[in-house]
Amino acid sequence: MGVIKILFKRLVTTLFSIFLSITIVFIVPRLVPGNPIETMLQQLYVEGQAFQLEQMVKEYEEAFGLRGSLLEQYFKFIVQTLKGDLGFSIFLFPTAVIELILRYLPWTIGLLLTAFILSWVIGTLIGLLAGWRESSRLMQITASFLVFIRGLPFYILALLLQFFFAYSLRLFPSSGAYSVGITVSLSLNFILDVMKHSFLPALCLVLGSVTGWFLGMRAMVINIKNEDFVKFAEAKGLRRSTVVWSYVFRNALLPQVTGLSLSLASVVGGAILTETIFAYPGIGTLINLSIRRLDYPVIQGCVLVMILSVCIANFVMDIIYPLLDPRIRYGEG
């Protein structure tokens, strides 16, 4: 019963976080000055494609859930969201929001998954070496460099990488996901072209995230290697590699695993700016375009998908963490 109670509390907390996030997602776009329907129709009117503006505004506001009081709009938005209906894009009508998300989401998943795994693995391994050999000159230089990188915002880091590797050295493309004119397929040529275009955005996310994993692992290793059980293992004459991997690494790894779900939100936030700067066709670029157009349904749909991903990741980590750390048991004090 203790396990069920804990899982139920975790589930309620997750659902409350999702509900609160949905409410914020609904409110924030509406705080931006301007009416997206009137802006779109004014543009059509200038182009000679729309006439009875007042009547069209009413019809579009009804279609996009922007008619009535804010409370009425909110309840309609909640009902539609619970049904899985994210509506239609205002500026790309009649394209459904879910269709746009599915078009852009695979690029973001590929980029984030690659950068996320690489930054965690690299940061953890370098942190292990830096913590075990804390007096090493090379490790001290590495730590200083990574701390300097950590102080740079994602967009500054992206601009620096773009300037040096794309414009100065011309080693990698500065924007896009693949070359213009290339045939989209599963051919080796297309895959290599995609990897070349995604290298700089992925490198930006890796550099922006690796320092956190490095510093966390380094601090844990420095603390653990001075524990009595590690000194006892060394006194027994165990090989150094056994002490490092079986005693130090395994114990220092647990906080790193815990931080996986917690750091997902910051990486997703960095991806929005990174994709925008590199014109990478992911969710971040779609959100940026939607904000500039005041396309409420697309903004709400994209942010909602990202929030759900983070909340679900945290919930899953809460469930499986006792399996990773035998010292934690649900239902026990």
N, C-alpha and C positions, 0 to 999 in steps of 0.2 A: 504493500500500500504506500510505503514511503516513496518508492520509485515513481509510482503513478502520480502521486501528489506533486512531486518535484517537476515531472514532465508537464503536468497540467499547468502549473504556475509559469513554467517557461513558455508554454504555448499561449497562455493568456497575455503574458508580457509581449510576446512577438506580435500577436494580433492587435494589441493596443498600439504598439509602435507603428504598425502598418496603417491602422486607422488614423492615427495622429498625422502620419506622413501624407496620407491621402488628403486630409483637410488642409495641410500646409500647401500641398501641390495645387489645390484648388484656389486658395486665397492669393498666393504670391503673384501669379501672372496677372491677376485682376487689379493689383496695386499699380501696375505700369500705366501711365497716362495714355489715353487714346482708345479708340474703338476699332478692333480689327476688321469688322464687317464694313464700316464706313470707309476705312482706309482702302480696302480692296475694291469696293464699288466706285470710289472716287477715281481710282486708277483706271478702272474699266470705262468710266464716264469720259475721262480725258481721251481715251483711245477710241471713243465712239462705239463701245460695245454694250453700254448699259444706259438706260434712260430712266424710267420711273424709279428713281433712287429710293425714295421714302418707302414705297411698297416693297422693294427688293430687300431693304434693310430689315424690315419686319419679318419677311419670309426666311431670310438667312439666319436671323437671330433665333427664330423658332427652331430651325433645322439644327443649329449648332449648340442649342441649349443655353443661349445667352439672353433669353427673353424672361422677363419677370424680375422679382426681387432677388437679391443675392442669396437669401435663404432658399428660395424656390429653385434657383440654379444649383445650389449645393446638393439638395436632396435628389434632384434629377441626376446629377453627376454621380452620386453615391450609388443609386439604383442601377445606372448603366454600367458602372465599374464592377459591381457585384455580379452582373450578368456577363461580364467579360467583353462588353461593348465599349471600346475606347473612342468611338465616333469617327468622324471624317475630318480630314485636313481642310482648313479654311482656304488656304491659298492654292492647294492642289486638289480641290474638290473635282470629282467625287472619289478620290483616292482615300481608302480607309487608313486610319492611323496605324492599325496593326500591320497592314501591308507595308507601310513605310518602315516600321520598326524591323520587320522581318527582312527587309531589303538591306538595311544598314547594320543590323545587329551582328551578323556573322563576322564582319570585319573587326568590330570592337572585341568580340569574344576571342578571335584569333590573336589580336594584338595584346589584349590584357592577359590572356592565359599564358602566352609566351613570356611576356615581361614579368608577370607575377611569379612564375616558377623560377625563372632565371635569377631574379633579384633575391628570392628567398634562398635558393641553393648557394649562390655566390656569396651573399652576405653571411650566411650561416657558416660556410666553410672558412672564409677568410677571418671571420670573427673567432672561430675556434683556434686557428693558427695564431692570431694576434693575442688572444688571451693566454694561450699556453706559452708563447714566446713573447711576453710583453716587453721584455728588455731589448728585443731585436730592433736594430736600426731600421730595417726594411719595413717592419710592421708599424713602427712609429710614424714613418713617412706615409705609409698607406692610410693609417688612421687620420692623420692630419689632412690628407687629400680628400678623404671621404667626408670628413666633418665640414670642409670647405664646400664640397658639392652639396651637402645637406642644407647649407644656408641659402642656396639659390632656388628661387621659385621655379616651378615646372616650365612656365612660359619663357623665363630668361634662359634656362637650360636649353629649351627647344630652339630658341633663336640663335644661341651660340653654336649649337651643333649644326644648325642649318647654314649658318654663315661659313663655318670652317670646312665642313665636309661636302656641302652642296655647292656653295658659290666660290669658295677659295680653292679647294682641292678638286672639286667636281668629281668626287668619288661616288656619290649617291644622289638620286633625284631629290629635289627639294619639296615635292608635293605629289599628291595622287597616290593611288593604290597599285596602278599598273600603267604601262606606257600607252599612249594614245595610238590607236590603230591595231593593237595586238588582239588576237582572237582569244576570247575568254574560254578556257578549256582546262582539262586536267593534264595537259601536256607539260613536259619538263621545262620547256621554254617559258611557258606562262607562270609556272610555280616559281622558277628562279627570278623572274621579273617582279613578281609580287614580293618575294623575300627581299629583293634589293630595294624596293620602294618602302617596305615596312621597317627596314633596318634602323633608320634614324628615329622614327617615333618610338620604336621598341627600346632603343638605346637610351632615349630620354627618360622613359618610364623606369627602366632598370636602374639608371644612375640616381634618379630621384627617390627610389625606394630602397636601394641596397644598403644605404648608410644606416637606416633604422635597424635592419636585421643585423648588420655588422656590430653596431654598438651594443645592442641587446645581448648578442651571443658573447661578445668579448667580456662584458661585465659579468655575465653568469659564469663563464669559464674561470675568470680570475678569482671569483668567490669560491667556486667548487673545488678548484685544484688545491686550495688551502684547507679543505675539510679533512677531518680525521680519517674517514674511510679511504680517501685517496692516498694519504700519507701511509696508511696501513698497507694498502695494495702495493705501493712502491717499496715499502720495507720488506714485504714478502718476496721481493725479487721478480715481480711480474714484468714482462716486457713493456717498454714505454708505450708502444702502439696499443697494447691491450688496456693499459691504464687510461690512455687518451680516449679511445673509442668506446670501451665498455663501461668505464666509470665516469669520466668527465663529460664526454659528448652526450651520452644517453640522458644524463640528468639535466644538462644545460639545454637540451633540445625541447623539453616540455613547454617552457614559456614561448619559444619560437613557434610552436604549433598553435598555441593559444592565440598568438598575435595574427595568425593568418586571416581569420574572419574579421578581426578588429581593424586590420589595416586595409581591407578591401575598399572601404569607403573613400579613404584618402587617395588610393590608386585610381579609383573611378573618377574622382574629382580632377586629378591630374590628367587623366586621359581626355577629358573634355577640352581642356586648353591645348593639349598636345595635338589632338586630331584637328582642331581648328587651325593651328599654326601651320601644320603640314598638309592641310586640305585633304586629310585622310577621310574616306567616306564611311565613317562610323557614327555611332549614336551621338558622340560629342559634337560632330559637325552638324548633324541634324538638329540638335538642341539649339546650337548657335544660330542657325538659319531661322528656326522657328521663333526664337526670341526677337530677332530683328524684324520678323513679319507679324509679331503678336499672334502667332498661330496657337491659341490656347490648347486645343485638343492634342496637338502633336507634343507640345511642351509637357502637358500632363501625362500623356502616355509614356513618353521616354523616361521622364523622371520616376514615374511609378514603377516601370520595369527595373530600373536601377535600384530603387529602394527595396523592392521585393527581393532582388538578388542578394543584397546585403543582409536583410533580415533573415532570409532563409539560411544563408551561410552561417550566421551567428547561432541560429536555432540548432542546426545540424552539429555545429561544433560543441554546443552545450550538451548534446546527447552523447556524442562519441568521446568526449574528453575523459570520462572515467575509464574508458577502455584503454586510453593511452597512458594514464597516470593511475597506477594501482593504489596510490595513497588516498584517492578520492572515491568515495562511495555514496551514491544517492541514498538518502534515508538514514544515514548514520551521522552522528554529531561531528 
